[in-house]
Amino acid sequence: MATSSFWSGTVRGGAPSAEQDASLAGMAAAANLVHKTVEALARGDEDRARRLAAQAAARPFDEHEEIWPGPWAAHYALFERVTDLVEDWPEGDHAWVGALADLMGRVSGRQLDELRHLAAVLDQDARLLSVDDDEARRLRSLAGDVDPLAEPSIGVPEDERADYVLDLSRLVLLVRTRLEDLLLDDVTEEGGS
């Protein structure tokens, strides 16, 4: 899939086709498993998180979207978490970009690849997300030469899918913790002024 949207299929005749219905159900199941993986990690239940990640990774190939739902749902969970936070971020406060840069300095491998891709997508969608020019410039710097249309979740080898889902679930939790704490600190400081 080459867009930021979760499902790219068109609705024919005003109602989803059986293929679209099956695709939506499969993607929703994978997204639910990824969410449960993140929550298991948040509780410190590594064994449950591994089992859930393996279940998400084992979801069958989605012919309609032409993707493996597990890795893609983990990829999208990261995108969704960050964009939700960015949309709620106080206007003119660029701390979220600095936090994203800080996270990029703490991770490596596929997690770093995902954060670079995320920076490229956020830059590409800057107007849609109300990201200002300074933030977009910083995002471009963080992304480097990463193509926003080249999703890292595409083409993950079968034997790496469960680890991919688990790694991205860890990253979603890290992003949630780091950026939500930063946002909460900003709100607390504004309330105390």
Disulfide bonds with the S-S distance in Angstrom:
none
